[in-house]
Every structure is written in structure tokens, then in C-alpha cells.
Amino acid sequence: MNRALVVLLSLGLLYSCTEQPVNTINENPAPKEENFIPNIEYTITGSIPHDTSSFTEGLLFHDQQLFESTGSPAEYHQTKSLLGIVDVKTGKINKKVELDRNIYFGEGIVFFKNKIYQLTYKNQTGFIYDAKSYKKTGQFEYKNKEGWGLTTDGTAIIMSDGTSTLTYLDPENFRVIKTLKVTNNGSDEEYLNELEYIKGFIYANIWTKNYIVKIAPESGKIVGILDLSNIYYKAKNKYPNSLETNGIAFNPETNKIYITGKLWPAIYILDFPH
């Protein structure tokens, strides 16, 4: 092999080692920019007392009265699974329904067409009451492993079960109309808890987190976050045994939102754009 041929082969090898193949240009694309989810700014406009034995699972307004449903964990002997009207002067619940805590753990509630629907935690059973007399008129079953929160968009009953999925139920026969996966920048938002439907959006507490998410029902995407950390610590300072936030109630007459938590000493009244 002559010297000229050796030089040509060396140059070819050098070129092949340094040139980038055309098909590697898009092998490592830049990561997608995450969508910005805005924090919802709010103002605390007042507060009312809340019974520190109330393990809040549901909170809502109906006919200008504030209703609450509670659960009864075995480790908190003072708790009861109640459904009733909150006395805004004392925070005590004017009991309309009490479940046997040895059998049922009360969860979320919703009013729909002169009836009250109530979930239970692990029995896969819900109860139906007359909205005037509070007498039990029936019960229903659901396939979700657990029952957590309830709300309505005026057509369906919307249920959370502690996962990232909301279940839409037909109030007439309790068949599943559809399910909605809730996502936070593309990731599943787990532990959806107490729910409230406010002006076309679903608001949900997140278990163990001190924030409420605003959900677009068309897509399941979270479009706003209400950080309640400051209110949580305010409640904790008043009553050290206060647990996580849970409870959202919209008063359409005043346009205010009432929020609280499990075993909290107060229900706080908020004003924010919605």
C-alpha cells in the first residue's frame, strides 16, 4: 500500500468519526415546556365556628343553609358519621342523620331534585334521603372501591373515590355515564376528595395536601390552584389537633366560598375570582 493511499484512508476514517448522521438530530428533543397553572388569589372575608369533633367529609349550601357530613375514624372516638345543618353561631351540627359507626363511615353528600345522596367510605353503598323530612327513601351501590366526595353539575352526580378519576353517575339508576381523568400538567392528580361545582368548574380538595384544584370538566385538566397553607396553619394554631383541609361550599347568594378541614375550629369565608 503506497503512502498516498494510506493518507486517503486515514482522512476517510477521521471524517466518519466526526460527522454526525442526519437521523440523530431529533433523537433527544428538548423537553416540552410545562403549562403554567396559576395560583388563585383569595381574600379571607370572615369565619364562623366549626365543631372540633367534626371530621368533615362534605360541605355545601342548600336553601341558604350550610350542610355538613362527617366521618368517624375508629381512632377518633369523639367523631360521629353525621349529616345535618351547621349552626353558624356555634359550629355544631343540627343532626338530621346519623350512621352506625360500627358499620358505616359517612362521606360526601349532594342535593339533587329534592333528595340528598350520601356516600359511605368502604361499603360501596350510598343512601338517599328526602330533602325535607330527611327520612331515608332508598340506597344505591357503586363499583368504585371507595366513596369520598360528591357534587353535581345539574345533570349528573359527580363522585370522587380517592383516585385521580371522577365518576359521573345517572341519578335515576346510578349507572356510570362517564369517567373523567384529572391531570396536573399531564400527570394524574391522585387523592381527589371533597368536591364542589362552581360556575362550570369542579373544585376538589386533595387528601393530605392543603390546596384545592380547579378542574375544567371538558378535559379534566387542572386550570388553577388555591393554596390554603396559610389558613391550615391558622386553624392549627387555634386547635393543634386540626387535620388536613377538606370541605368546599359555594353560597350562590353571596358569591362566597366556605372552606374548612377535619377537626378544624373554624370555617373560613373566602372571596376569589371564579
N, C-alpha and C positions, 0 to 999 in steps of 0.2 A: 504494500500500500504506500503510495507516494505521499510526500509532505502536504501537497495541495489538497488531496482527498481527506487526510486527517483533519486539516483545518476546517473544511466544509462540514464534516460530520460533527465536530465539536460545536460549531456555530449552530447547527440544527438542534443539537441536544440542549444547548443553552436556551434557545428560543422556545422549545417545547416545555421547558421547566418554568419559564417566566410568564408565558402568555396565559391569560385567564380564558377558559372556554366560555363561549357565548351563553350556554344554557345554565350557568351558575349565577347569573345576575340576580334572579329572583328567588334563589334558594333560601335566603334569610331576609324576608321583607321586614320593613320597620313595623314595630307593634302598633296596632290601632290605637288611636287616641281615645281615651275613655270619655264618655259623655259626662258633662258636668251636671250633677244633681244638686239643685240649690237648697240651701237651708231655708226653712220657712221662719221668718222673724215673727215673734209674737210679743204681746204685752199681757201681763197679769193684771186683770182689772178688778179682781176680788177673790174671795174664798168663802166657803161655808164649812161647817164642821163635818167630819166623817167619823163613823164609829171604828175605833181601832181593833174591833173584833170582826170587822167585815173583810173577808178575804175575797176581794172584788173580782168577779168574772164577767159581769155585764153591766153596762150603764147606758141609759137612754132617756130621752124625753118623750112623753106621750100625754096629750091633752094638758100641756103646761105643768105636768108633774114629773119629777125626776124618779125614775125607777132604777133599782139595783138588784142584781142577782149575785149570790155569793157561793163559794165552795167551802168544804170542811175537811181540810187535811187532818189525818189522824194525829200528827204531831202537834197540832194547834187545837187543844181541847176546847178553847173558848169559841171556836168557829162553828157556824151552822150553815147548812145549804138552804138559803132563804131566797125568796122573791118578794119584793114589795116596794113601797113608796118611801123615799128618803125624806125625813123631816129636816127641812133646811135650817132649822134653828138648833137642832141637837145632833144631827147626823145619823140618828138611829133609824132603822128600817121599820116602817109600819108593815109588819109581816102579813102577806096575803097567802103565801105558800111556803111550806117547809117540807123538805125531803128527809127521809130517814137516812141519816148519815152513815148508818151501818150497811146500807145498800147502795146509796147513790151519792155522787159528788156533783153538786149543781154547777152548771157552766153558763154559757151565754144565753141571752133572751132577745126576742124581737116581737114587735106587734105587727100583725098583718090581718087586715079585714076583720076587725072585732075579735081577734083571737091573739093569745100570747103563746109563743112557742119557746120551749126551754130545752137546752141540751143537757146531757149528763156526760161525765168525763170518759169512763171506760165501759159503760154498759151498752153502748151502741143503741141507745134508746133516748127519745125525746118525748116531752109531754106537751099537751095542748090544753089551754085554759080559756074559758070565756073571759073576754077583756073587761066585762062589767062586774060579774059576780066572782071571778077568779076560781070558779069551780072547774075541776078537771073534766074535759069533754072527750079526751082521747089521747092516744100516744102514737108514736111512729118509730120506725127503725131506720138506721142508715148503715152503710157498709164501711164507712171510714173507721179506722181503728179507734180513733178518739174523737170526742166532740169538744171544741174550745169556744169559738165566738160565733155570733150571728148578727146579720143585718139584712136589709132588703133594699133593692133598687125600685121597688114599687111593682115589680112583676114577679121576680123570683126571690126566694130566701137564699142568702149567701152565707156559707158556712166555712169556718176555718177549723183545722184539725191538728194544728201544731207543726204542719209541714210547710212547704212553700206553695202549696196548691189550695186555691179556693174552690169550693164546690157549690154550684148553683142548683138548688132544688125546686121542683114544682110544688107549690104549697098545697095543691089538690091531692096529689098522690105520692109526693116525696121521691119521685123519680129524678135521677140526675139529668139536668138539662145540658149542662156543660161543666167543664173544669177550666180553671184559669191559673196558669203558672206565673208566679210573681217573681220578677227578676230585678236585681240591683246591678246595673251596668253589665248585664249579661250573665251574672251569677245568680243562682237561686237564693231567694231570701227566705230562710227557714224560720220556723217558730212563729208564724203568724198567729196572733192571739185575738184579743177583743177587737171588734170591727164597728165602724160607723160609716154610713153612706152620706156624704155631704156634697150637694150640688154637682152631681155627676162623677164624683171620685170616691174611691173606697179608702178610708183611713184605717190603719191597723197598728195596734201595739205589737212589739216584737218581744217575746218572752226573754227575760234576762237582760234585755237592752233598755236603756232609758230614752228611747226615741220612738216616735210614731212615723210611719211611712205613708205617703200619699200615692195611691196606685191609680193608674189610668186603666179603666176596665176593658178598653178595647184591645189593649196589648199586654196588660199585666206588668208593664214597666213602672218602676218607681220614679216619680217625677218631682218629688220633694221630700224633705226630711225635717221633722220637727224635733229638735234636740231638747229633751226635758231634763237634762242632767242637773241644772241649777234648781229646778223645782223638786227633783228627787232628794237632793241634799237639804233643801229647805224642810221637806217633810221628815227626813231622817234626823235633823237637828231637833225638831219638835218631839218626835217619838222614835227613839233609836231602833225599835223593832219593825219599823216600816220596811216593806219589801219592794219588789220591782213595780214599776208603773204598770197599770192596767185599768182601763176604763176611759171611754170616749163618749161623750153625749153632746149632740148638737141641739141647741134650742133655736128653732126657726123663728120664734117671735122676737128674740133679742139679737139673733145672729152671733151668739157667743158659743164657745165650746167649753165644756166642763170636763176636766181630767182628774184622775186620782190614781191610787195604787193599792196594792194589797196591804191591809192593816194600816193604811195611812190615817193621820189625824185630821186631814182636811181634803176637800175637793176644791180645786183651783179653777177659776174662771178666766179663760183666755180670749184674746181678740187677735186674729191674724187673717190675712187675705186668703180667701178660699172660694 
